[in-house]
């Protein structure tokens, strides 16, 4: 049998988004992403309510009562469904689900399902755990100190070193993820920078937000973060379509990819805190005066604590990019 060696970007793109790929095949992944990993959207409805609050704030900044909500990497529409249920009265939302998979059955008919972000709309573009699934090349330093592309055998995930990294990829490594010692690895995030610039740049005005596993220059992991997920468990990344293939995102590089607008990098704990999501326990006095309300508040605090936990979801990076409108605190 002929061995099929490819660069990680091509191999992952086929494995995830090909006709029989992990994200497109109803046989391989009938439940969608929710069947394989738990995002903030699935952890608690508080997340969708917070995004609804951010959407309302964006509408106020734009001085409009009709606002677009673009969910990039929409899965099965879970976030859109939650936000539409939570938006304040009087705010008209035009929702878009951007996803390679077919439109899920039973989805709210107001949601426009599309393969690419709509261009020229004003509002909130939200990409939760999307950029980590934009395929990238992997580089590794050989024994002579040369950064080379890592090639992978698609059938079993075996790896070998390929040609030296050159051109725009080499320039990206030098700027954003310098490598030196033999064995050091990096995921070359240039395709993610370009994807983010295209997505955020599709807005005429408003706020674009990327939420993801992330790291910044000076804190890059020395051996990269490439991994796989299947059925709720982390597994060895094999690009055969049987599992998710993902790697953390250099969000600081993505932040610098859009030539216009202003941006902020923060973490989920801080971002959700500004939107009123707190893991603080309710006052004990409420247990005596209104036991049912206390139980509800306690459950909500538990969910908020998971969303904002250090060492967990609270450490996720948030990139907030304002386009065509003045920044507001």
N, C-alpha and C positions, 0 to 999 in steps of 0.2 A: 504494500500500500504506500502511495506517495505521501510523504510528510508535508503538511501544509503549514509553513512558517510565515507569519505576518507581523507587521508592527502592531503594537497594542491598540493604536487608534483604529485602524481598519478592522482588526479582529473584534474589538468591543462594539464597534458600530454595527457590524453584521449580526453579532450575537444578541444585541439589544433591540435593534430597530429593523433588521431584515424581515422578510416576509414571514419567516418562522421564528423571529426573534423573541426574546423574553418579554418585551413590552408590547408586542403586537399579536402574539399567538394566544387565542382564547383557550387553547389546550394546555400550554405551558403555564399560563398565569391567569386562570379564569377569574380570580378575585381581584386582579389588578395588583398594584403595589402594596395595598393593605394586607394582602395575603402573605407577604414576605418580610416586611419590616414596618415598624410602628413609628410614624412621624408625629410631630406635634399636633397635626390635624386630627389624627386618630386617638391621641392621648386624652384630649378633653375638648368639649365644645367651647371652653373659654378662649381657645386659640382663635376660632372663627369669630367669636364676639369681639376680640381685640382687633382683628383685621377689619371687622365692620366699623369699629370706632375709628381706625386709621383711615378707612374709606370716607367716612363722614367728615373727618378733619380735612382730608384732601379736597373734598367738595367745597368746604368753607373757604379754604385757601384759594380755590379757583373761582369763588363767588358764583357757584352754579348749584342747581338742584337736580341736574341730570348728569350723572357721572358714570364713566366706564370702569368696570372691574375686569382685568385681564389676568387669569390664572394660568401661568405658564408651567407646564408639567402637571396638568389638572387631574391625572389619575382617573378616577371614576366620578369626579365632580364633587367629592366630599367637602372640600373647602368652600366651593361656590355655593353649595346647598346650605351650609352652615351660615355663611355670611348673609345670604339672601333672607334667611329666617331671622337675622339679628339686626338688620339695618333699621335706623330710626324712621318713623313715619314721615312722609313728605319728601324723602329722598328717592328719586327715581334712578335705578341702577340698570345699566346695560351690560350684562355679564358675558364674558367670552371664556371658553375653556380651550386652551391650546394643548393639544395632545396628539401623538402619533396613532394611538389606538382608536378604534371605532367609537362612535358616540354610545355611551351606556344606555340601556333601555330604562325608561321611566324617569329620565332626567327632566328637570323643570324646563318647559318649552321656551322660557325666556332666554335660556342659555344658548349662545351661538357657539357651536363646536367647530373648531378649525385647526389646521395643521401648523399655522404660523400666526404670530401676533398681528392683530389688525393694525394698520398704519394710520396715523393721524388722529387717533382718539385722545381724549383728555380724561385723566382720572388716575387710578391706582393700578399699576402692573405688579403682580406678586408672584415670585418664583420660589416656592418652598421645596427644597431638596431637588432642584432641577439641574443646577450647574454641575453637581457631582456626577451626574449621568451623561454629561457631554464628554464623549470619548477623547482621550488624549494619548500622545506618545509617552513612553516611559524611557528614561535615560539612565545609564549606569556607567560609572567610571571604571575603566579597565586597569590592569596592572601597570600600565605605562602612564596613567593619569589622563587618559583620553576619554571624554564622555561619548558613549556610543548608544545608539538606539537598542532597546531590548526587543527582541523578536520572540513571539510566542507560538507554540504549536496548538492549533485550535482544538484538537481532539482531546488533549489531556492537560493543557496549561503548562507544559514544559517550556523552559526559556533558554535562549542563547543570546549572546551579544552580536549585534549587526554592525552596520557601517557607522562611522563617526557622525555626531550631530553637527549639522552645518546650517548656514543661512539664518532665517528668521527664528528658527527653534534655538539655535546656539545663542543668538542675541537675547532671546527671552531668558534663557538659563543664566546668562551673564548678569542680566539686570535683576531678575527676580528670585533665582534659586541657584546661586553659584555652587558648583561641585568641585571637589579637589581630591579627596582621599579615595583610593581604590575601594570599590564596593559601595560607595555612596550612590543613592538613587534619587531620582526626582520625576515627578509627573509634569510634563511640559504643558503649562496651562494656556498657551496661546489660543487654541480653539475656543476655550471658555471665555477668554477676554473678548474675542470676536462675537461669540454668541450673545454675551451680555450687552455689548455695544449695540448689536442689532435689535435686541429685545427692548432695552431701555430707550434706544433711539427711535423706536416706533411710536412713542408717545409724542403728541403735539405739545402737551403740557401735563404736569402732574408729578407723581412720585412713583419711582420704580424701586422695588425692594427684592433683594435676593437673600434667602435664609438657607444656611448650609453648614455642614461640617467644614471648618475652615482653619487656616493658619496664615501667618504673615511672615514677611522676611525677618530673619533674625530668630525665628522660632520654627523653622521648617523641620520636619522629622528627617533624620539623616538617611533613612532607607525607604522613604515614601510611605504611602498609605493604601496602595492598591489592595482591594479585597473583594469578596463576593458575599451575597446574601441569598438564602433560599429558605422558605418556610419559617421565617423568623429567627434563623440562626446564621451567624457568620460562617462562611465556608471559603475554601480555597478558590481563588478566581480562575475559572476555566471558561474561555469564551466560546462555548458550544451552544449557547442559547438556553442552558438549563438553570442559570442563576443570574442575579443582578451582578454587574461588574461596576465598581464605583471607586472613587478616590476623593480625598478631601480637596477643598478648593482654595487656591491662593486668592482670597477675596481682595487683597490689596492690589494685586495686578489687575483684577477685573475693574476695580474702582478707577484705575488710571486709563482704562480703555475707551471711555466715552469722552469726546473732546469738549462737550459743552455741559452746562449744568453744574450743580454742586453736590458733593457727596459726604456721607458720614459712615464710619465703620464703628460698630458697637457689638455687644453681645445680646443674646435673647433675654437674659435676666434684666438688663437695663432697659431694653426696648419695650418689653412687656410691662415692666414696672411703670413706664411713662404712660402706658395705655390702661393702667388700673388693675393689672393682674398681679396679685400679691399672695404669697403663701402664708401670711400672718393668720394665726388662729383667731376665731371670733372671741369676744369677751365672754368670760364665764357667766357674767350676769345674765346674758341672753338665754343661757340654758334654763334658768329659773323662770324668766319672764315669758319666754316663747320657745319651748323645747324643740318644736318642729323646725323653727327658723334656725335654731342653733345647729341642729343636725345637718340641715342644708348648707349652712355657712361653713361648717366643718368639712363637709365633703368637697365643697368648692375650694377651700383652702388647700386641701390635699392635692387636688388636681393642679392648682396653681403652683404648688411647691414642686410638683414633677416638671412642669413646664419651665421653671426657673432654676432648677437645681444645679449647683456647681458640680462639675464632673459628669453632667448629663446634658439634658436639653438646654439648660440655661447657658451652657458654654457655646452653643451654636453662634456662628457669626451672622450679623445682620449688616448688609450694605444697603443704605438708603440713598437713592440718587434722585435729586429733584431736577426736573426738566421744564424749562419754559415758564417757571413761576418763582417768585421770590422765596427764599428759605424762611421757615418759621420754626421756632423752638417747640 
